[in-house]
Amino acid sequence: MFGAANSFFSALALAGLIYTIWQQHEQLKIQRTELELTREELKRSAAAQEETGEALQGQLKLEMRVAQLAALNNEIERCDNSLGKMVEQKHTVQEREAVEKVREKALSYRAQLLLELGLDLS
């Protein structure tokens, strides 16, 4: 009688062990699937982050160009004001020509910047 009970419980323990191994196998398959999905999501996230970085670099370059353009416009305006005052105060021709050269150079740089930005204001 004990032999039959021992055999029954041994078989039951073996069945439990097999069921546990099968459950672990199923859990590992689920984990592999989730890991693959996570990898794909990380790839998409990295690509999106790279695109964002490139967009920010482009925006920064544009902002730098706009700041340069504003500085050149200020320099041109300063030269125009200086030339007006120089005529009133009867400065020498050489002094006025020096300011005019600075103004022309600033105008040239501004034209180059506008072309780089794709803005043609001519």
NUZA-912492 format. One line per 4 residues: their letters; for each residue z, y, x of C-alpha. Coordinates in pm, whole numbers, always signed. Layout:
<nodes>
a	Z,Y,X ~ ...
</nodes>
This chain:
<nodes>
mfga	+0,+0,+0 ~ +81,+245,+279 ~ -241,+149,+453 ~ -445,+262,+152
ansf	-248,+589,+124 ~ -290,+654,+496 ~ -664,+590,+470 ~ -690,+820,+165
fsal	-505,+1107,+334 ~ -699,+1057,+659 ~ -1026,+1075,+464 ~ -895,+1380,+278
alag	-802,+1549,+610 ~ -1146,+1466,+753 ~ -1314,+1611,+442 ~ -1100,+1927,+476
liyt	-1198,+1957,+842 ~ -1567,+1916,+759 ~ -1535,+2175,+478 ~ -1362,+2420,+716
iwqq	-1635,+2374,+979 ~ -1903,+2428,+713 ~ -1727,+2748,+593 ~ -1707,+2878,+951
heql	-2077,+2804,+995 ~ -2158,+3001,+679 ~ -1938,+3292,+793 ~ -2114,+3296,+1130
kiqr	-2453,+3315,+956 ~ -2328,+3610,+750 ~ -2192,+3781,+1062 ~ -2525,+3732,+1243
tele	-2710,+3888,+951 ~ -2468,+4182,+940 ~ -2498,+4226,+1316 ~ -2876,+4237,+1291
ltre	-2854,+4494,+1012 ~ -2614,+4699,+1223 ~ -2854,+4688,+1517 ~ -3140,+4809,+1300
elkr	-2927,+5089,+1160 ~ -2824,+5193,+1511 ~ -3190,+5204,+1616 ~ -3274,+5426,+1318
saaa	-2974,+5644,+1390 ~ -3073,+5681,+1757 ~ -3428,+5774,+1660 ~ -3301,+6033,+1412
qeet	-3063,+6174,+1671 ~ -3347,+6201,+1923 ~ -3562,+6385,+1668 ~ -3275,+6620,+1596
geal	-3230,+6686,+1968 ~ -3598,+6765,+2008 ~ -3587,+6998,+1708 ~ -3283,+7176,+1850
qgql	-3455,+7217,+2186 ~ -3756,+7367,+2012 ~ -3532,+7600,+1814 ~ -3349,+7705,+2130
klem	-3678,+7780,+2308 ~ -3792,+7985,+2011 ~ -3464,+8178,+2001 ~ -3493,+8248,+2374
rvaq	-3848,+8378,+2327 ~ -3739,+8598,+2038 ~ -3454,+8738,+2250 ~ -3700,+8807,+2532
laal	-3933,+8975,+2286 ~ -3650,+9195,+2156 ~ -3555,+9291,+2512 ~ -3916,+9381,+2591
nnei	-3943,+9589,+2275 ~ -3625,+9773,+2375 ~ -3767,+9833,+2724 ~ -4094,+9968,+2579
ercd	-3901,+10196,+2345 ~ -3683,+10316,+2633 ~ -3996,+10390,+2839 ~ -4153,+10580,+2549
nslg	-3837,+10788,+2509 ~ -3820,+10851,+2884 ~ -4185,+10957,+2897 ~ -4131,+11201,+2612
kmve	-3832,+11353,+2786 ~ -4014,+11363,+3120 ~ -4296,+11569,+2973 ~ -4045,+11812,+2820
qkht	-3847,+11836,+3143 ~ -4162,+11870,+3356 ~ -4107,+11567,+3582 ~ -4359,+11492,+3852
vqer	-4671,+11290,+3781 ~ -4550,+11014,+4014 ~ -4226,+10977,+3819 ~ -4413,+10957,+3490
eave	-4662,+10708,+3638 ~ -4373,+10486,+3756 ~ -4229,+10476,+3405 ~ -4578,+10419,+3263
kvre	-4623,+10118,+3496 ~ -4296,+9968,+3373 ~ -4410,+10027,+3016 ~ -4750,+9865,+3077
kals	-4586,+9564,+3242 ~ -4349,+9525,+2945 ~ -4645,+9551,+2706 ~ -4827,+9283,+2904
yraq	-4525,+9047,+2897 ~ -4483,+9111,+2526 ~ -4847,+9021,+2463 ~ -4800,+8695,+2659
llle	-4488,+8609,+2460 ~ -4663,+8678,+2132 ~ -4946,+8445,+2234 ~ -4696,+8174,+2331
lgld	-4534,+8211,+1991 ~ -4872,+8192,+1822 ~ -4847,+8549,+1696 ~ -5145,+8769,+1758
ls	-5064,+9122,+1647 ~ -5382,+9283,+1775
</nodes>
